[in-house]
Amino acid sequence: MKIIRKVRVTHPLGLHIRPAAELARIVQNSKSQVKLTYRQETVDPRSIVSVLTLAIQRDSVVTLCVEGEDGAHVMEQIVHTLNHHLGAPASGIHEVHDAARV
Amino acid sequence: MQPGSESPCASPIVSKERRIIGIAIAPGIAVGTPHVRLGALSLPERLSPPSQIRQGPSLFRVEQEIARFRSALDLSRRDVQLVQNQMQNDGVHEGVEILDAHLMMLRDPMITDYIEDKVRATQQTLENVIHGFIEDCQRKFSRISDDAFRLRLQDIQDVINRILGHLTSLHEPATAGAAPEGAILIAREISPSLVAEAERFHSTGFVSFHGGETSHAAIIARARGLPFVSRIELSSDLLNGVDLLIVDGYTGSVILNPTLQTLDLYQRRAEDLRDCLRLLEVERMLPALMMDGSPMVLSANIKFLDELENLYRDPFEGIGLYRSECLIDPNLGALPLEEQQFQAYCQLVRSSKQHGAVIRVFDLGGDKPSGLLIDRNLAFEANPFLGCRGLRLLLRYPEVLQTQLRAVWRASLYGRVRLLAPMVTSPAEFQVFRHEVERARRTLLEEGFLLPKHLELGAMIEVPGAAIMSRELAKQADFLSIGTNDLTQYTLAVERGNSMLADLFNPFDPSVLRLIQFVCQQAQLECTPVAVCGELASDPKAAPILLGLGVQELVVSPRSFPLLKHTIRSLHPALARELAVECCAARDGDEVRKMAAWFIKNHCPTAAILGA
């Protein structure tokens, strides 16, 4: 299964070292192929350095492509873990949800 | 370059004490001999072997280089793990996390595979390939305009340096260049590893040319309690003949060749400080109660959302001020969208727990860049501080205000949110603000959003006129927040940034204190709580006066939590009230300062020692 999603990075410092390390860890522990695309450059988020060299600043939108048996779970983890890292404030990636809308 | 080795020949020069001021990025005091590392970015020199691998069948040489690389990687990983374990034991969590990222980089195929492939493909020496890699990274990062990201290059460089260090020591085992015991490390830039492994390098303090508070090196230094002063250019000329220096991480100064008296003073101070810090650590987790048990609210003054990370170490009572204009990125060319603001405010609300967060609507104009509210008339204001700024400016742009109010209303569903209006001048102006808030609620309801019934609104008291009308404002507002910086500026008619008038700008001036006293009295009549934000609130010397005047909440930078908590805990409200009355009756600001210093020295000696 292949899942593609666009995600906005909302951390004030962008996708910097700590969220990048978190992201790398998730991908390394998964059975899926993950690709991150930003400004026409595609990297394997397994590599923290290549994610860093993309210099993804705050409010940029990145495209995540996850392919593999645990794909859905990995995608959820990427969004979720980064969202709740250290109890929210350090979140690196944020999806736009709005529970208030009826 | 090793100025240390030059010092013996400079012996005829009588060394004179010299004090250089930089910026303090990690508190503490260290006395020691200088250990200088002035290489470009502290990268070891490119090694002597020529670029091509010398003689022998090249395949064999290449495999040898790769084996060398792998063992250096192994050793580097082992080091980092060792330091990390030690930090884990010491409870330095920030350091553990940063080193975690370093470990991941040491396993990163982008570094490991890339370098091995490159060695195979080009048949160059390992050192040259690694240097090429670093230059590559530098080139990539130099295109980035964002400072925060350029800082991250430091971490990559740090990891690479570690590998290079092991490569060199594989050549010649004892070249670590170990500093003498208790040395002060001086470098253009100081890497996180150097701080993390301070013991191994025998460093007790750090001085660097560049680097700020947010660098990882600074974070680790603060977590480990090692003093670090930055923005000091200690050239080898300056260090010539210097064999002792003091790093004062409280005032941000470095003293070269201190005299005996200075040395004595600092050594005693260092001992006192150690005792005091131990005391602060004990009280850190206790509530901010005064001697008689009456509580004081100590809340956080936040500029950037990433500061929230650091808040969890201290118990705090919510976020007393979030300066929402910091969400505006002047490079972006657009104000943050409703959705972006909503996400940011939700983050804020979630981390402030049950105590809630105070969001101040965009405070632009005056000394702050007017951001994107570009009004051609604004540029021609003869006197921007008396011009269109704060709430006045925002009310001229109802669409901008509405977007922000919508985001705040929506976020208020997720926790307690209070809204603060900056630079309110009159009750009528605040009334208009309230109408705008109501309007935002009505449109959201029409669109089908679920919203709480009520949003607490506060007015900032920064203008003397607003202070004088505080009774009326207190009637309309749910809380008042006094901004001492602007209130002082407008009361004394002294611009804060004007260096000619620097000695006139004194928030301790009795006129300012009397205004605060008046505001507290008026607000009390309406049962409206009063908070103080601004620099005065973070000053432990001011705390007893403010509490004595009737202020119920201090909004301070999270860094000041431990010291202020200690100050509050050693205060008796009756004595504070007495002090406040005396201060209001003083002749001038200097007299008040003296009284405040005396009070702190007698009632809270620890705070006095810690530089209050």
Interface residues (C-beta under 8 A of the other chain):
Chain A: T10 H11 P12 L13 G14 H16 I17 R18 A20 A21 A24 R25 D44 R46 S47 I48 V49 S50 L52 T53 A55 Q57 R58 D59 L86 G87 A88 P89 A90 S91 H94 V96 D98 A99 A100 R101 V102
Chain B: E97 I98 D100 A101 M104 M105 D108 P109 M110 I111 C137 K140 F141 I144 D146 A148 F149 R152 D155 I156 H216 F304 L305 D306 L308 E309 L311 Y312 D329 L332 P336 E339 Q340 F342 Q343 A344 Q347 R350 S351 R410 L413 G448 F449 L450 L451
